[in-house]
Amino acid sequence: MFRKLLLASILSVAMLFAVTESELLNSDDILYYSIRQYTKLSLSLNGKNGFISTGNPLSPEWNLSEVGAWTVGFYGGSLWMLYKLTHDDYWKSLALEYQERVKPRQFDTGTHDVGFVIMSTYGLALEYGNITDNATRREYEQIINQTATSLSTRFHPLSGCLRSWNTHQGSEVTVIIDNMMNLELLFRAHEITGNATFVEIALSHANRTIEEHFREDYGVFHVVGYNETNGEVARKYNAQGMADNSTWSRGLAWAIHGYTTTYQFTGIELYLETAEKAASYFIERLPQEDSVAYWDFNAPLDNGEYQPRDTAAATIAAHAFLNLYEITGNKSRYFDTAEAILNGLENYKANSKPEYQIPAILVNGTVFFYENDFDTSITYADFYYLRAFDMYRQIVEKLGL
């Protein structure tokens, strides 16, 4: 079964690459490897409930989460990306199955992360699913609208922000930089419905985040807590980064990506300026040897202690940089950096050591350093890797490189 599925996908890819072969990254090898890993993964998940979240590289199985987890959309999103890259209906059928599993999350008002869940599934289905019947399209658009409505209930007018975590509710509105990624849902829902409230909430959140999350050098605070009763800042701190005054690399990657997307939807220069300044901070602090970010940009590298990389931060940033290249045309700054990151990630793949067994694309992700949750496979690292690779391949083809 595995050999048949793998062969079918590889044959379909070979037909595509006969026309568009890249001499920069080895696109054939990257895609064949991704297909092989996810074919193994999909077969290992057959008959199982749950959604992949993280995985020990030494184990042949991923950790699975329940449908209420914030990461449940990314596997479905990776399946949509594989369908886009291969045109193989095997991936489309799986993508449809997994997006159906997350459908109830459209009514979830208990978290900000419904944007991740629905846009990586139903959002990509609308883009890449080759939907031909209007009824299905309307259904998917209604799911996006309902999810945006659910997310909007978390807006706190006094702070001007969408509440992220529910901790300290009643005294503090907790907002994390990651939340910039969920604004895409609101913008897309506005395009579908014309409901201006969605855009007003998104712009309010983006503007207040610029004011409070960024430092003068465009490093970021992971978390800002606002006073529930008056909307003023109560505290700024890090939850997953090294320290309150450090810059957690994945948090900065979320910020760059979020503001790039916000600019793409609005055309407002402030958001592009913010994305570019944050990108400069990120790029200027990348390791020279492979351009794959450490878990925190302020992590000490000279005291003999082990400091892990974060391949998730790397892939999120690479995808954002390719979008910035498309916007600005600055090849040396954005395309070349994204290419360097993707090349560097070759050293952090699940086939990089013979003892690795995990059916994933990447390893060496850092979920939470202080909980010893690092050097792991992460579902969203793979998802953004596939998104970045797909965009990279399209740019290479367009440039004739």
C-alpha positions, -999 to 999 in steps of 0.1 A, spaced: 0 0 0 27 24 10 47 17 -22 17 22 -44 7 55 -28 43 68 -29 48 58 -65 15 74 -76 25 107 -60 60 107 -73 48 100 -109 24 130 -107 52 152 -94 76 140 -121 52 153 -147 51 187 -130 88 190 -126 95 180 -162 84 216 -169 96 235 -139 130 222 -127 149 244 -102 187 245 -100 187 264 -67 172 242 -40 167 207 -52 130 209 -55 126 173 -68 144 159 -37 125 181 -13 91 172 -26 98 135 -30 110 134 6 80 153 18 57 129 0 75 99 14 73 111 50 37 121 48 26 89 30 41 70 60 25 94 84 -10 92 68 -9 54 68 2 53 105 -28 75 113 -53 53 95 -82 45 119 -69 68 147 -87 98 162 -68 129 171 -44 153 154 -6 153 152 10 179 175 46 171 183 68 141 179 100 127 194 123 121 165 133 87 180 97 75 179 78 63 149 46 79 162 35 115 167 18 127 199 -19 132 192 -41 159 205 -79 163 209 -100 184 186 -99 214 211 -62 219 207 -49 250 189 -28 230 165 -55 208 150 -57 225 117 -21 223 106 -21 186 95 -51 193 73 -33 223 60 -2 203 51 -24 178 33 -39 207 12 -3 219 4 7 184 -7 -24 183 -29 -15 217 -44 21 205 -50 12 171 -66 -24 173 -78 -28 139 -63 -64 133 -51 -51 111 -23 -40 142 -4 -72 160 -13 -94 133 2 -74 133 34 -75 171 36 -113 170 33 -115 143 60 -94 163 84 -111 196 78 -144 180 85 -131 169 118 -124 205 129 -157 219 116 -172 223 151 -144 247 160 -163 274 140 -184 279 171 -155 280 196 -155 313 215 -130 301 241 -98 307 222 -82 332 198 -66 303 178 -97 295 157 -81 315 129 -52 290 127 -76 261 128 -101 272 101 -78 292 78 -53 263 74 -82 240 65 -113 256 51 -93 287 40 -69 266 20 -97 245 6 -112 276 -9 -78 285 -24 -66 251 -36 -95 227 -35 -107 233 -71 -143 238 -58 -167 238 -87 -201 238 -70 -215 270 -55 -231 252 -26 -198 238 -13 -181 272 -17 -210 289 2 -207 263 30 -170 269 34 -174 307 33 -202 305 59 -178 285 82 -152 312 78 -178 338 86 -191 320 117 -155 314 129 -148 351 126 -180 359 145 -168 336 172 -134 352 174 -150 387 175 -166 379 208 -131 380 223 -126 416 214 -120 439 244 -129 475 234 -110 492 262 -77 476 252 -86 475 216 -74 439 214 -86 404 209 -81 384 241 -56 356 237 -54 334 267 -82 331 293 -58 333 322 -64 361 347 -98 368 331 -117 394 352 -85 414 360 -63 412 329 -68 409 292 -38 387 281 -26 392 245 2 373 229 21 383 198 10 351 181 -25 365 179 -15 386 149 -18 354 128 -55 351 135 -64 385 119 -63 368 84 -96 351 94 -112 385 101 -100 400 68 -111 370 48 -145 371 65 -149 408 56 -141 399 19 -169 373 20 -195 392 39 -187 429 37 -191 431 75 -169 461 84 -168 451 121 -143 424 112 -119 448 97 -124 474 125 -115 447 151 -85 435 131 -70 470 126 -76 480 162 -57 449 174 -29 454 149 -25 490 159 -24 484 196 0 455 191 24 479 173 22 503 202 28 478 230 45 446 219 74 461 200 105 475 216 125 504 200 147 479 182 117 459 170 123 429 192 90 419 208 74 411 241 56 378 238 28 388 262 11 421 271 -14 421 299 -40 449 298 -60 460 328 -95 446 323 -113 477 337 -95 505 319 -75 489 290 -41 503 302 -10 481 301 -5 462 333 26 443 324 48 430 296 65 397 298 76 365 281 59 331 286 78 309 261 109 331 255 140 332 277 132 363 297 108 393 299 133 415 280 143 389 254 129 382 220 115 348 215 122 339 179 89 322 170 71 352 185 89 375 162 83 352 133 45 353 141 47 391 141 65 394 108 41 370 92 10 386 108 19 422 97 29 411 62 -6 395 58 -23 425 73 -5 447 47 -16 424 19 -52 427 29 -52 465 36 -24 481 17 -17 503 47 20 512 47 24 512 85 19 474 85 45 468 58 69 491 76 64 472 108 69 438 91 101 450 75 116 464 107 108 432 125 122 413 96 154 432 99 158 423 135 152 386 127 176 385 97 204 404 113 205 379 142 204 347 122 233 322 127 258 326 99 264 289 95 229 278 85 204 307 90 181 286 113 171 307 143 178 297 179 148 295 201 154 329 215 175 357 200 190 365 234 199 330 243 235 329 255 257 310 229 290 314 247 285 299 281 288 262 271 251 254 276 231 238 249 207 262 231 183 245 207 172 259 173 135 264 164 127 250 130 91 263 134 104 299 138 125 293 107 97 281 85 72 307 96 98 334 89 108 319 56 72 320 43 68 356 55 101 366 38 89 352 5 57 372 8 78 403 16 99 396 -16 67 394 -36 56 427 -21 88 447 -23 109 430 -50 139 431 -26 155 398 -37 187 400 -17 170 409 15 140 385 14 142 359 -13 179 351 -6 173 349 31 143 326 27 164 304 4 193 304 30 168 293 57 154 265 35 188 253 27 198 254 63 168 233 73 182 204 53 204 198 84 173 195 106 152 170 87 138 138 100 163 119 78 193 138 91 203 110 116 199 73 111 183 68 145 154 91 137 121 73 130 94 101 131 74 103 99 78 141 97 96 166 75 115 185 102 129 179 137 146 203 161 115 225 168 113 242 202 78 243 217 87 254 253 123 255 263 117 257 301 95 226 299 123 207 281 101 205 250 126 210 223 144 191 195 110 178 185 89 176 154 61 202 154 31 200 131 32 238 123 69 236 114 60 211 87 30 232 75 49 264 71 78 245 55 55 233 28 40 267 24 74 283 20 86 256 -3 56 260 -25 60 297 -28 98 294 -33 92 270 -62 67 294 -78 91 324 -75 120 304 -90 98 294 -119 86 330 -124 122 343 -123 134 317 -147 162 307 -123 
